[in-house]
Amino acid sequence: MRIQRQLLKTRSQANGKADMEKLKALLEGHKYDSSKLIPLLQAAQNLYGYLPEDAFLMISEATGVPVSDIYGVATFYAQFRLKPVGKHIIKVCHGTACHVQNANAITDALKDTLQIPEGETTPDGMFTLESVACLGCCSLAPVMMIGDNTHGKLTGKIASRIVKDLKNETCRNKE
């Protein structure tokens, strides 16, 4: 299941433009070097956590690659994000082993717990829920990852409890 990507007004655009000065400095050494498109997109995403619309324009100007082609590359590769993500990215595996072990129940439980559809971020910016093709942990199916932490042999109830505990822990750490 691939998450549908599209250019949208992002939170940073709603609150003013993302600071493009860092990207501008990064692009200085890459004028008209279209061979560096993917590394430039990766660098821009590392700066902002996603690819702001202004980044497409600046990279296009620097490399001479049309914005439509850059957008095509960014939407082809699943590593690129076109909108901000939450502090914690939850990836639910939907590979064969996980699918057979009812990964859909995990995703459905998390959608209910977080009150967001798949591919979206909670309004507080804490969680983003994604489905991925395979996490490579088939012996632990069904599996989800939150950041670098892998959780296996899940049920919907266990997955929801893990997310609730993480949210409570994060809230306690803020106090």
C-alpha positions as CSV (number, residue, x, y, z in Angstrom):
1,M,0.0,0.0,0.0
2,R,1.6,3.2,-1.1
3,I,0.6,6.4,0.6
4,Q,-0.8,8.9,-1.9
5,R,1.3,12.0,-2.0
6,Q,0.3,15.5,-3.2
7,L,1.4,19.1,-2.8
8,L,-0.7,20.7,-0.1
9,K,-0.5,23.8,1.9
10,T,1.6,22.8,4.8
11,R,1.7,24.0,8.4
12,S,4.8,26.0,7.9
13,Q,3.2,27.7,4.9
14,A,0.1,28.5,6.9
15,N,2.3,30.1,9.6
16,G,4.6,31.8,7.1
17,K,7.2,30.4,4.6
18,A,9.7,27.9,5.7
19,D,13.2,29.4,6.1
20,M,14.8,28.7,2.8
21,E,18.2,30.4,3.6
22,K,19.8,27.1,4.7
23,L,18.7,25.4,1.4
24,K,19.9,28.4,-0.6
25,A,23.3,28.1,0.9
26,L,23.4,24.3,0.2
27,L,22.4,24.9,-3.4
28,E,25.2,27.4,-4.1
29,G,27.7,24.8,-5.1
30,H,25.2,22.9,-7.3
31,K,24.3,25.3,-10.0
32,Y,23.0,23.5,-13.0
33,D,24.1,20.1,-11.7
34,S,21.0,17.9,-12.4
35,S,23.0,14.8,-11.6
36,K,22.7,15.7,-7.9
37,L,18.9,15.9,-7.9
38,I,18.2,13.0,-5.4
39,P,20.9,14.0,-3.0
40,L,19.6,17.6,-3.1
41,L,16.1,16.4,-2.4
42,Q,17.4,14.3,0.5
43,A,19.4,17.3,1.9
44,A,16.3,19.5,1.7
45,Q,14.2,17.0,3.5
46,N,16.9,16.6,6.2
47,L,16.8,20.4,6.7
48,Y,13.0,20.7,6.9
49,G,11.7,17.1,7.7
50,Y,9.8,17.2,4.4
51,L,10.0,18.9,1.1
52,P,8.4,22.3,1.2
53,E,6.9,23.7,-2.0
54,D,9.5,26.5,-2.1
55,A,12.3,23.8,-2.1
56,F,11.0,22.5,-5.4
57,L,11.3,26.0,-6.9
58,M,14.7,26.6,-5.5
59,I,16.1,23.2,-6.6
60,S,14.6,23.7,-10.1
61,E,16.2,27.1,-10.4
62,A,19.6,25.8,-9.2
63,T,19.7,22.6,-11.3
64,G,17.7,23.7,-14.4
65,V,15.4,20.6,-13.9
66,P,11.7,21.5,-14.4
67,V,9.6,21.6,-11.2
68,S,7.3,18.9,-12.7
69,D,10.3,16.5,-13.1
70,I,11.5,17.2,-9.6
71,Y,8.0,16.5,-8.3
72,G,7.9,13.3,-10.3
73,V,11.1,12.1,-8.7
74,A,9.9,13.1,-5.2
75,T,6.6,11.3,-5.6
76,F,8.2,8.2,-7.2
77,Y,10.5,7.5,-4.2
78,A,8.7,6.7,-0.9
79,Q,11.5,8.2,1.1
80,F,10.4,11.7,0.2
81,R,7.6,13.6,2.1
82,L,5.6,16.5,0.8
83,K,4.1,17.5,4.1
84,P,5.4,17.7,7.7
85,V,5.3,14.5,9.7
86,G,4.8,13.8,13.4
87,K,7.5,13.5,16.0
88,H,6.8,9.8,16.0
89,I,6.3,8.0,12.7
90,I,4.4,4.8,13.1
91,K,5.0,2.3,10.3
92,V,2.7,-0.7,10.2
93,C,4.0,-3.6,8.0
94,H,1.6,-4.9,5.4
95,G,4.0,-7.4,3.8
96,T,2.8,-11.0,3.2
97,A,3.6,-12.4,6.6
98,C,2.0,-9.4,8.5
99,H,-1.0,-9.3,6.1
100,V,-1.7,-13.0,6.8
101,Q,-1.4,-12.3,10.6
102,N,-4.0,-9.5,10.2
103,A,-2.0,-6.3,9.9
104,N,-5.2,-4.6,8.9
105,A,-6.5,-4.9,12.4
106,I,-3.3,-3.1,13.7
107,T,-3.8,-0.3,11.2
108,D,-7.5,0.0,12.0
109,A,-6.9,0.1,15.8
110,L,-4.3,2.8,15.4
111,K,-6.5,4.8,13.1
112,D,-9.2,4.7,15.9
113,T,-6.7,5.4,18.7
114,L,-5.1,8.3,16.9
115,Q,-8.3,9.5,15.2
116,I,-6.5,10.0,11.8
117,P,-6.6,8.2,8.5
118,E,-3.6,6.3,7.2
119,G,-0.9,8.6,5.8
120,E,-1.9,11.5,8.1
121,T,-0.5,13.2,11.1
122,T,-2.3,13.9,14.4
123,P,-3.3,17.6,14.9
124,D,-0.8,17.9,17.8
125,G,2.0,16.9,15.4
126,M,3.0,13.9,17.6
127,F,2.2,10.9,15.4
128,T,2.1,10.1,11.7
129,L,0.6,6.7,10.7
130,E,1.9,4.9,7.6
131,S,1.5,1.5,6.0
132,V,4.6,0.0,4.5
133,A,5.2,-2.9,2.2
134,C,7.7,-4.8,4.5
135,L,9.8,-4.1,7.5
136,G,11.8,-7.3,7.2
137,C,10.7,-8.7,10.6
138,C,8.5,-11.5,9.2
139,S,9.1,-13.8,12.2
140,L,7.6,-11.2,14.5
141,A,4.4,-10.6,12.3
142,P,2.4,-8.6,12.6
143,V,4.9,-5.7,13.2
144,M,5.0,-2.0,13.6
145,M,7.9,0.4,14.0
146,I,7.8,3.6,15.9
147,G,11.0,5.5,15.1
148,D,13.7,2.9,15.5
149,N,11.8,0.7,17.8
150,T,10.2,-2.5,16.5
151,H,7.1,-4.0,18.1
152,G,6.1,-7.5,17.0
153,K,3.5,-10.2,17.6
154,L,0.9,-7.4,17.9
155,T,-2.9,-7.2,18.2
156,G,-4.8,-4.1,17.6
157,K,-5.2,-3.7,21.4
158,I,-1.5,-4.1,22.1
159,A,-0.6,-1.6,19.3
160,S,-3.0,1.0,20.7
161,R,-1.6,0.5,24.2
162,I,2.0,1.1,23.0
163,V,0.9,4.3,21.3
164,K,-1.1,5.5,24.3
165,D,1.9,4.8,26.6
166,L,4.2,6.7,24.3
167,K,1.9,9.6,24.3
168,N,1.6,9.6,28.1
169,E,5.4,9.3,28.4
170,T,5.9,12.2,26.0
171,C,3.4,14.3,27.9
172,R,5.0,13.5,31.3
173,N,8.4,14.5,29.9
174,K,7.1,17.9,28.9
175,E,6.0,18.7,32.4
